[in-house]
Structures are given as C-alpha cells and as structure tokens.
Amino acid sequence: MALIVQKYGGTSVGSVERIQAVAQRVYKTVKAGNSIVVVVSAMGKTTDGLVKLANEISPNPNRREMDMLLSTGEQVTIALLSMALQELGQPAISMTGAQVGIVTEAEYSRARILHIETTRLSRHINEGKVVVVAGFQGISSAGEMEITTLGRGGSDTSAVAIAAALRANFCEIYTDVPGILTTDPRLVAEAQLMDAITCDEMLELASLGAKVLHPRAVEIARNYGVPLVVRSSWTDQPGTWVTSAKPQGRSLINLEIARPVDAVEFDTDQAKVALLRVPDKPGVAARLFGEISRQKVDVDLIIQSVHEGNSNDIAFTVTTPILKRAEAVATAIAPALRSQSNPKLEEAEVMVEHNIAKVSIAGAGMIGRPGVAAKMFATLAEAGVNIQMISTSEVKVSCVVDAAECDRAVLALRAAFEIEAGEQGSKGAGESTCIDSPLPLRPSAPLPNSPPVRGVALDLNQARLAIRQLPDRPGMAAKLFGLLAQHNISVDMIIQSQRCRVIDGVPRRDIAFTVSRIDGENAREMLTQVAAELGWGEVVLDSAIAKVSIVGAGMVGQPGIAAKMFEALAKQQINIQMIATSEIKISCVVAQEQGVKALQAIHAAFELAGSEKFVVPA
C-alpha cells in the first residue's frame, strides 16, 4: 500500500465530465490499496476569467484582493471532485490550502511555502478518506491568517510540497500531454516522449514542452527526494519519471525558503580565450566551435556578449592543459572571421588569460530569487574581488575571477551563504593554492542510454537590457543586480563583454542581461534614472528577442554539441545575439521572429523527433 499525491491541472478538470473521469481514476487507485491525496487546479480557464473580471473593475487591482478572488477557482473544483468521489461510494473531503495547513510567507500573488501542518491531513487519510486539496493557495503565518497564492505553477508546487511533508511514496502530476517531451508538441508535433529525466535537466528545462512542470515543484522534489512522474489524465500511458538523488536530511521547516545555495564550488585549472571584434552575422560561432570540436578541444563556459556596431566578442574557458591547442585554433581561425562585407572592420583579435579561476554558487533554491545573484556579486565586491566573466543557469551562477583572488572569493561566499567546508576539494589538477572546497554540487549523471541532449526549450517571454560603459571595478555588478533585486526583478542570462575601453582614465565594459518581458520597461526606466548618478552609459532595451536552449546531462565533455547547435542556426541564417552556458545547458538569444524556426532547426539537428505525432487536447 502506497501513499500517493496526485495533481490534476485545469484542462484535466475542465468540465463535469472531466471531473467525473478524474474521480474514476482516483477511485481505481484507492481500490488498488493506496491512500490518495488529490491536489487540483481551477477548472479550465476559470482563473483567466477571474483575472478578466478584476481588470474590468480596476486596471491595477489590489494584490490582496486578487488572492482572495483567485483562490475561489480551486475551491469550486475541490467541492465538485469530492462530490463525484462520494457518488462512487468513496469517502472524500475537500480542503482549502488554509484548512490543510499550508503556511506561507505573507507575500500576495507569489508566496513561498514555509511549512505544512500535516496533522489534520493525516487524520483524514487514516480514516480512509481521499483528501481533495485546493492547489495554488495557502495562508500566511502572521496572526491575520491572510489567504495567499503561490503564483504561476502553484498547484504543482502545492502537490510536491504536500508529498514532501507527508513523505509520500511518489507524486503524480496529471496534465494534457503524455509526459515530458523533447520540446513543445505545439511547435514540433513529432516531439518525443522521454521515459525519465533527471531533476537537474528538468530544472534547466523550466520552459520545456507544454510547460507541464513548474521549476519550483522540481526544486522541492530535488531538495526532498520526492519521486515525481508526469502523466496524461486522458490516457493510461506510464508518463515520464523525474529522478533525483537521495535527500540529505533537509528540514521541512522553511520548506521553500531555507538554503537557496547548497554549495560553493571553484576550479583553478582554467584559462580563458576571447575573440574580440568577430563579425556579427550568422555562422561565425558555428565556424569557430566547429573547428574547436574537430581539434577535440573541450570548452567549459561559452559567452557571447551583446553586439557593438557590426562586431561581437566570443569568449570561452578551457582547462589549462589544453590551452595551447585552444589558443592555436582561435589564432588560426581569427583572420578567416574578418567581415567580407566590411573590409575596414578591424581583424578579430585573440586574447588569452592564464591565471583565472571559476567560482560558482549552486542550489535549486535559487530559482526566481533575484537577490541570490545580487548577494553573490555584493559579497565578491566587499572582498575586493573583480568579476571578469559571468555565466548563469537556473541552478548556478559562475564568475571568472583572478586566480590569486580565489581563496578570498570562496571564503567570503561560504560565509555569506553559510556553507561549511567539507573534506573533499575541487581544485584544479596540480593546484595547491586554493583552499579545500566543500563537496561540489555537480549535475547528476546522465541516465543510462540517454542521448547527450535531452530537450530543446524556447522562451518567447524575455527582454534584453544592455548597459553601455559600466565602470570595470568591484561592486558594479553588485550595485546593478542589487537594484533589480530590490524591485523584485528576476534576471536570467547575464553576459559581461570582454572588450574593455578606457574612458577618462576609467576602464569600462558593457553588460547585458535578460529579464521577463513584463519587467523590461520598468527595469529600463529604473536603471536609466540611476545610470547618470552612478556614471553608467546608455541603457538599451530590446523586447523582440527569443531564447532557445538545449539541455542534457550527457553534454559534459562533448565539445561537438555546441558546434552542432550553432551550425543548425547558421544553416537557417539565424544570427546568434548572445550565448551563455552551464555544464548541462547552452542558451542562445536570437531575434523573436526567428525563435520558433530556431527551436525546430535545433530539434531536428539533434534527431530528437519520434515517430508518433502528439496532439494536445483543446
């Protein structure tokens, strides 16, 4: 007999007939000898309808009243599903988030779960009842007992959190697709169903497919070792399992807000190769990394900054033993990258830096918390450490710094994020200058027999901001991203240009980053107001961008993966505007109107299509 938490999304409970079908599925699972907690979303487009009503009353509705309004949608569903179960002869009881005891922060519309009081829930389960819980909602811990909602994907978050609190055997997420697919089936009908995917891969693929799983839910599953399966509520197919390593005795208090950072990592066995002033046109990255792949040069971080005029900068890091080979490849190809259309453009220049170190913070709790990256940059600034490169992912922020500053950087970050040193180090081969490191939080190993690239994701809801001529000194990144964090603006990709200009005796670099499109204009206005007083240059906003990404735990140590992605885009004459990477993810910013074509080209290049076409129910 197993304790199972099941979650059904809006389309799965979108009508009386669908609710009755869910009741039959739950009833069948109970009759097989299991105890069930069911978490449901509002029916169909109910939430959209409630938002529309609010906007007809007020163009800027009060967030408290919005939570009061939106929480009613799920209450309709829980009552109807409980009735449907009772009609089948199955004892059931409906409960709101408050009645279950889902205690959250006092943050309207985006609350995080602090803890779940399971006493009442467990009592009903022990009485043989199916407990039907309203997802997406909770109650604040303050004495006011305010109703709060968890934000987008909140029902997924509710379900996995309840599974963690109850120590359920597993959690089933039922949706309108048969599991997790290699990409969005609405864009590629032949998207292939995966049997399993690691939590690390799923976290990076936050926008994968039909957006079937929210990263906050995956974060909780990863942190607490909750076995998770995504299945279709329309069929009996087995779905996709999301696997995670065994948890390390994490407390259920402050469930979603404790320890956003799990580890501070470093690697001193690194060198940087940068190509400055390469032409800003399709195919340049493909040629460069194609040759790098042919020469069997394995790269770590890759960044391409925002273009300046008709040229761009591309930089990558390699391990010290293969630096000479990497430098030779870059030097050989640089003259060939000169723009044929503009002979006056300066020839691409190769710049090599030896004594660098990569310092990273890692943790699934970083998702959606703009203050974490800002805290890292502020900590490094306070320690007098200047940042040379920045690369970000859903679960990691990496900074390239001077190797001589590695010790200082690691000690400062450990203290800031309260990470204790472990016995195992992660210093580079032959290095002895950097202090011992805690056991690094490496991405989980790829699943057996899985291809190196598991999926392709497209995000059409981002905007890019670029700040020109930011003074290149410690504290600038901390100031910039601290301001964004104060305004609760989350940042995704961050790219610092490699080209440095000295203006009035001050070295300056450009920095570019992406944010949610809805935050773009507010961020631009806020940063423009402070730019003059802080000595920054122009703030430029571009909302017509798309971010396309590939993800796979098997990408590590395979230099040809990046080249194949860039080549697929070049064949379609799609220009890459920015590049950022982590160990298991490569992201490219392209023009918005080319986003779908980019995704389709990359999906085809990695041969991820299956033989079956998936039709998403209306």
N, C-alpha and C positions, 0 to 999 in steps of 0.2 A: 504494500500500500504506500502510495507516494503522496506528498503534499505538493500540489501544483498551483501556480498562479497563472491564469490566462488573461490576456488583454485583447479586447476587440475594438478596432478603430471605427471611425464614423461611418464608412461605407459598409462595414460588416454588420452594423445595427441600424442601417439607414431606413428601414421600413418595418412594419409589423411582421411581415413575412420573414425578413432577415433576422429579427429578434427571436422569432419562433425557431428558426433554423439554428441560431446560436444556442438557444435553450436545449434543443435536441442534442447538440454536440456536447454541451456541459453535462446533461443528464446521462449520456452514454459513458462519459469519462468517469462519473461518480459510480455508475453501476459496475464499472470495471474494478472498483475497490479503492478509488482515490478520493482524497479530500481536495476540494477546489475553492479557491478564491478567484472571483472574476472581477477584472477592472475594465470599465467601459468608457468610451468617449461619448460625446453628444451625437445624436442621430444625424447622419448625412451632413447637410450644410447648415445645421442649426446654429453653430457658432457664428458663421458668416452672416446669417440673418439677424442675430442679436447685435453684432457689430454695426450692421446697416441701420438698425433701429436707433442705436445710440447716436450714430452720426447724423441722423435726421433730427435728433433733439439738440445735439451740441457738436460743433466742429472740433472741439477739443475736450471730450468727456473726462470727468474726474476718474483717476485710476482706481480709487477705492470702489466707486460705484460701478465701474466696468467689471471689477472682480465679482462684485455682488451679482451683477447681471449675467456674466458669462458662466458662473458656477451653476446656474439653473439648468443649463443644457444637459449636463451629465445626470442631474437628478431625475429628469424625465426618463432617461434610458434605464437607470438602475431600478426604478419602480416598475417599469414595464417588463424588464427581463425577470425580475423577481416574481411578478405575477405569472409570466409564461412558465417558469420553472414550477411554481406551485400548481398550475393547471396540469402539469405532467405528474404530479404527486411527489415532487422533490421539495423538501423543506428548504426555504431560501429566505434571506433577509437582505434588504437594501440598506446601504450605509453611505453617508456623505464622507468627505475627507475628514471633517471635524469629528464625526462620530467614530470613525476608525481610529482617530488619534494621530493623524499625520500633522506633526507640528513643524512649522516653517519659520523662516525669517519674516519680519514684518515689512516685506517688500511687495507692494502690489504689482501684479502682472508678470513678475519674474522671480518669485520667491524660490529659495532653495530649501530642501528638506533638512531639518535639524535632527529629528528622531521620530520614531513611530511607536506609540503606546500600543502594544500588541495584546494586552490582557483581554479586552472585550472581543477582539477579533478571534483570539484563540479559543475563548469560551464558546462562541457560536460554532466554530469549526468542530470542537469536541462534541457538541450536541448534534452533529451530523448535518448541519445546515451548509448550503452553499452561500457564501457571503459575497454579495454583489456590491462593489465599491465604485464610487464616483471618482474617476481619474481626473488629473489636471488640477486638483484643488487640495487645500489644506487649511490650517488655522494657525494664526500667529501665536507665538509663545508668550506674548505680553498678556497682561490681565484683561485687555479689551476683547480678547477672543475674536479677532478680525478674520473674516474669510479672505483667503489669498489664493491666487492661481499661480501655476508653475511656469507659464509661458509656453511657447511652441514645443510640441512633442511631450507635453506634460503628462499625458496618460501613460506613455511608455515609461517615463521616469517614475510615476506612481507605482506601476506594476513591478518594476525591477527592485525598487526600494522596499516594497512590501515583501517580495520574495527574499531579499537580503535579511530583513528584520525577522521574518518567520523561519529563516533558514530552510526555505522550501527546497525540494529536490531539483526543481527547474522551473523556468518561467517561459511560457509560450506567448509570443506576440503574433496575433492573427491580423492579417491585413488583406488587401485586394490583389496582391501578387503572390506567386507560389513560394517565395523566399527571397533571398538576396541574389540579385542578378549582376552580371558583369558591367552593366550600365543601365540607364533608364530605358525600359522597353517602349516608352512612348516615342523615343528618339531612334532606337535601334530595335526593331521588332524581334530580331534573332538573338537578342541578349541571352546569355547562357546562365542557367541556374547553377549556383555553387552548392555543393553538399555541406561545406564547412568553410569558415573563415576565422582568422584569429581576431581577438579583441583589438590588438594594435592596428591591424589592417582596417577593421571596421571603424575605428575611431578616426583614422585618416580619411576614410571614405564617407565622411559625415553627410555628404550630399549625393551619395551614390544612388543610382536607380530611381525608384519612385519615392525616394525619401522615406523608406519603410522603417527606419530605426533612428531615433534621435541620439546624438552623441552623449547627452547626459545620462541616458539609460545605459549605454555601453560603458560609460565611465563607472557607474555603480557596479555593473556586472563584473568589470575588470577588477575593481578595488576589493570586492567581496567574494569573488569566485563564483558568481551565480551562473549556472549553466543556462544558456539562452538559446531559444530556437524561434525562427521567424517562419510562419506558415500561412497558407491561404485559408481564409474562412469559407471559401467556395468549393474547395476540394479536400481530399484526404491525403494529398501528397506530403512526404516527410518534411519538406522545408529545408532550411539552412541552419546549421548549428554555429553559434558564435562561441568560440572556445577561449578560455582564459586560464592562466596559471593558478596554482593554489594560492589562496589569500594568505596574508601574513598576520593574522590575528588583529585585524583592524577594528577599532571601536565603532559601535553603532550609534554612539552619541556624536552630534555634529556630522551626521551621515554624509551630507553633500558639501560641507564647507571645511572639514578638517584636512590639513596637509595637502594643499594643492600641488606641492612639489615633493616627490618621493626621493629624488637623488640629485646630487651634483656630480657631473662627470667631467673628465678632462682627457685630452690627448695631446702630448707634447711632440709626438712623432709626425708633425705636419709641416708642410710648406705650401706656399700659395703661388700660383701662376695666374697673371692677369694679362689679358689682351685689351689694350686701350685703342679707342678710335676704330673699331671694326665697323663696316658698313651696316646701316640699319635697314636690312632688306631680307626677304625670305631666303633660307638656305645657308646662311652664314654659320649658325650653330650646328646645323647638320653636317657641314663640311668639316668643321673643327672637331666635333666629337666623333664623327665617323673615322677620321684619321687617328684620333686618340684610341678608339676601340680597336682599330686594325693593329696598332702598336701595343695592344694589351696593357694599356695604362689605366689602372683603376682609380677613378676620382671619388672624392668624398662629397664635399659641398660644391654646388654649382650656383652661381648667382649671375644674373644679367640685370643691370640697372636700367632705369628709365632713360630713353634716348635723349641725346642733346644734338640738335640740328639733324644731320644725316648720318650720325655715327653713334656707336654704343660701346659699352665696356662689358666684357665677359671675364669672370674670374672663377677659378676652381682650386680646390685644395687636394693634395695628394700626400701619401706617406713619404717620408724623407728618402728611403732607399730608391724610389723610382722617380725622384725629382729630375735627375739629369735627362731621363727618357722623356718626361713630360715637357721639360723646357725645350728639348730638341724638336719635338713635334710642333709645339707652339711657334718656335722660331722659324721652322721650315714653312709653315702654312701662312704665317702673317703676311708676307708680301702678296700672296695669292688672294688675300681677302680685301685688297685695296679696291675701292669702288671704281668700276669701269665707267660708270655714268658721270662720275665727278673726279677727274684726274687730279684736280687741285687739292683734294682731300689728303690730309697727311697719312702716311703709311701707318698701318697698325703697329703698335709698339708692344713688345713683350716685357712685362715687369715680373720679377721673381723676388719673393721674400722667403728667407730661410727660417729665422728664429721666431716662429709663431706657435701658438697653442690654441686649441679649440676647447672652450669651456662651455658646458651646457647645463641647463636645468631641465628635468624631465618629470612628468607626472600627469596622470589622466585628469587630475583635479584642476588643471589649468584652463580647461575649455570654458570659453565665454566669460573669463575673468580678466578684464583689461588691466587690472592692477598688478598682475603677476609679472608680466614682461617689464612693466614700468619699474617694479621693485628691483628686478634684476639689474636693469640699467642704472638705477639710482645707487644700488649697492656697489657696483663697479666704479661709478663716479666718485663715491665717497672714499673708496680705496685708492683713488688716483689711477685707475686702470682705463686706458683709452681703447675704444672698440674699433677694430679695423673692418670687420665683416659681421653681418647679422644674417641668420637664416632661421626661419620659424616653421613649425608644423603644429598640428592640433595638440600634440603632447610634448613638444620640446622647443626650447629656444636656445640656439647656439650662437656664441660670439667668438670671433677670432681676435686674439689679443697677442701682445708681445710675450714670447716665451719667458722672459725674465720676470713678468708680472703674474705668471701662472699661480704660484703659491699664494700670493696676496689675494688674487681673484677667488680661488677655490675656498680659502679660509673665510673670506668675507661672505661668500654666498652660503656656505654651510651655516654660518652664524645667523644670517638673515632669515633663512628658511628652516632653521632648527633641524638640520640634518647632521646626525652623528657620523663620525668617521668609522669606516669598517676596517677589516683587516686586509682585504684584497685591494690592490691598486689597479689603476688603468692607465699608467703612464706608458709612453711610447717605448719601443724596444731600445735598450741601451741607454735610456734616460734615467738619471738618478736625482735630478734637481728638484722635481716636483714632489710634493708631499703625497703620502698614501691617500688613496681615494676610497670612498665607500663603494661597495659592490654596485657597479653601474646598472642602471635600468635599461638594458638593451631591448630592442624589439624582440618579441617572441620568435622562435624559429619557424620557418615556413612549414605548413602542413605537408605530410608525405605526398609525393606525386603531384603537387600543385605547381602550376606554371609560375614563372618569376613575377609576372604582372597579373594580379587578380581582377582588377576592375579599373574602369575609367569613369571619372566624375566630372561633371560640368556645373559651374556656379555662374549663373547669369545675373546674380543679385549683388554684385560688388561694384565699388567705385574705387578709383585710384587717386591718391593725393601725392603730389611731389612738392617738396620744399627745396628751393634752389639755394645754394651757397650757405649752408649751415656751417658755423664755425666748427672745425675739426679738433675738438678738445673734450676731455672727460666731462660728462654732465649734460651734454647737448641732447643725446638720445633719452636720458632720464627725464629731462625737462619736457621734451616733446611728448613722450608717451605717458608721462605723469599727468600732463594737461588733458590728454584724451581719456585717461582712466578716471580723472575727476568728473568728466562729463559722461561717464559710463559708456564710452565708445570702444568697442572691441576691435582689435586690429588683427588681420590675418597675415598676409605676406609682408615682410619688411626687407627692403633692399637698400643698402648704403653704397653709393657709387664708388668706384675705385679711382676715378680721376680726381685729382686734388688741385685746386687753384689757390694761389696766394694773392689775396686782395687786401691792400692796405696793411701788408705785413701779417695778415691772419690767414692760415691755411683753411680752406673751405671745401666741403663736399656736398653733393645733392643727396637727399634721402627720399625714398618713395615707399609707400605702403598702401595696402588695400583695406577698405572697411565695408560694412554693409551699405548698399546704395542709399538706404533711407537715412543713414547717418552722414552721408557725404557732404551735403551742403552745410549742415550745422558745423561739421568739423572744419570745413574750409573757412567759414565766417569766423569761428572762434580762433583758429590759428592765424588768420590774416590780421586780426586785432592785436595779437601779441607779437607778430613777426617783427614789426618795426622796432619795438622797445627791446627785443632780445637780439637784434642785429641779424635777423634771418632775411633771406631773399624772398622772392615771389612764391606764393602758394598757388599751385595749379591743380584743378580738379578735372578728372575725366570719368564720366559716368558711363561711357559707351564701351565698356570692356567686358570680357568674359574670362574666367579662369578654368582651364582644363587640366586635369591631374591624372596621373597613373599611380597605382599603389600596389605593392606586393612585397611580402617579407623575403621573397626569393631574389629580389633585385640586388641585394648586398653582394659585392664582389663581381658583378657582371657589367663591365664598362659599356657593352654594346646596347644596353637598354635605353639609356638617354639618347644615344645616336639614332636609334630606330624611331623614337618618339619625334625627335626634331626632323628627321628625314620625312616622316609621314606628313608633317605640317608643311615642309618645303615643297613636296610634290603637289600639294594643293595651293601653292603660292600664298600660304598663310604666314604672315610675319609675326615673329615672337617679340613681344614688347618687354616682357620681364621673365626671368627664370628664378625659381627658388627650389631647393631640395632638402629632404631629410634622408635618413638611412633607407626608408621604405616608400618615399614619395617624391615625385617630380611634378612640379606645377609650372604651367606657362600661362602668362597673360597674353590674350590676343584681342583683336577687335570684336566687339559684341556681335556684329552681324555674321562673323565667321565662327562663332562658338560651337554651334551645332555641327557644322561641317568639320571642325577640328576634332570634336569628340568622335564622330563617325569614322574619320580617317584613321585616328589612333586605334580605335576599337578593332578596325579591320586589319591594321598593320600587325597587331599582336595576335591575330587569329582567335579572338575571344568569342566569336559568334557560334551559336549552337544550331542544330538542325530544326528546332521547333520554334514557331513564332508565338510570342506571348501577347495576348490581347487583354489589356487592363479593363476590368468592368467599369461601366459608366458610373 
